[in-house]
Amino acid sequence: MLVLAVFIVYLFVRLMDVIMLLYLSFIVALFLSIFVDFFNKRLKVPRVVGVIVALLVIIGMITALVALVLPTFLYQGEQLLSNLPKYLSDLETHTRALALKYSVLDPMFGPGKALEPTNLLDKINVGISGLFQKGMGLFVSGVGGLIGIIAMLMIAVYIVIKPTEHYEGMLKLCPKSRREKARKLLERIGNTIRHWMVGRALAMLLIMVISTIGFFIAGVKFALFLGILNGILCFIPLIGPLLGLIGPVLVSLIDSPIKVIWVLIIFIIVQITETYFFTPLVMKKQVDLPPVITIAAVIGMGSLLGLLGLILAIPTVAIAMIILKETYLKKMEEV
């Protein structure tokens, strides 16, 4: 039994890329099923046609968004990147002047110290590069990445077209007497992940709009670029909002330090709006996730799988909590 357990763990580690591919395919399939189920149940469209329509709708929405926003987004992004060396140089000059004037700040902002802008940016770049490199496996670059993406989409499409067959196949792994409970468990997991996806998409859109308008009113340069980037980064739990804060703070510090206060106020307004008003309203049907477990999962999965781990941490914890509540915790209540 010990040898078998070690062998299973070894296989799991060796096949991690394939397991991640299947897991991502399952998540993508749940996302596509939101559209396909609507077309199938409400409009009585066959699932195969529904998948084609869903893909066309998604591609159309992305194309429209790209056509409307992408030119300005790219222009402002290019301008920001081209001015970044100057911004860093100016910021370094300011921080060094402060360190010379106030000796207490020298250990933090002095030349070569931890919080000196250049050193800090280098550390952030190393951290972000590490996140992107970890856990990518089949999605690295070139032919391998393209094959991985195509395989993921094909598996997801097959699952969406014939969901019953795949569910029944999974249910056959359970004893016959418990298959009905397992079916309800799978349905609840699917519904929870769908609600989470819709909620995150709407939250990202809300954050983009509020951030862009707020930066524009506050007179922050590259408002559209920074607002959209802030919304995209907020998809990554916990770390994303903080990463989205770096750009606006850096630009504001160089342009006019008073604007940093406005940027922080906008950040607080966005977080309060999302956390206390938007999330409870949109995500009522989600499973409650304890903050400590959520933070531990984000850090743990981020360390193991990098960016993919950060993205998949919340749905993974949600699935684990549903299974735990429906199996072990229910039995404990009955004892």
Sequence and secondary structure as in RCSB ss.txt:
>XXXX:A:sequence
MLVLAVFIVYLFVRLMDVIMLLYLSFIVALFLSIFVDFFNKRLKVPRVVGVIVALLVIIGMITALVALVLPTFLY
QGEQLLSNLPKYLSDLETHTRALALKYSVLDPMFGPGKALEPTNLLDKINVGISGLFQKGMGLFVSGVGGLIGII
AMLMIAVYIVIKPTEHYEGMLKLCPKSRREKARKLLERIGNTIRHWMVGRALAMLLIMVISTIGFFIAGVKFALF
LGILNGILCFIPLIGPLLGLIGPVLVSLIDSPIKVIWVLIIFIIVQITETYFFTPLVMKKQVDLPPVITIAAVIG
MGSLLGLLGLILAIPTVAIAMIILKETYLKKMEEV
>XXXX:A:secstr
 HHHHHHHHHHHHHTHHHHHHHHHHHHHHHHHHHHHHHHHHHS   HHHHHHHHHHHHHHHHHHHHHHHHHHHHH
HHHHHHHHHHHHHHHHHHHHHHHHHH GGGHHHHSTT TTSHHHHHHHHHHHHHHHHHTT GGGSSHHHHHHHHH
HHHHHHHHHHHSHHHHHHHHHTTS GGGHHHHHHHHHHHHHHHHHHHHHHHHHHHHHHHHHHHHHHHHT TTHHH
HHHHHHHHTTSTTHHHHHHHHHHHHHHHHH THHHHHHHHHHHHHHHIIIIIIHHHH TTS    HHHHHHHHHH
HHHHHTHHHHHHHHHHHHHHHHHHIIIIIHHHHH 
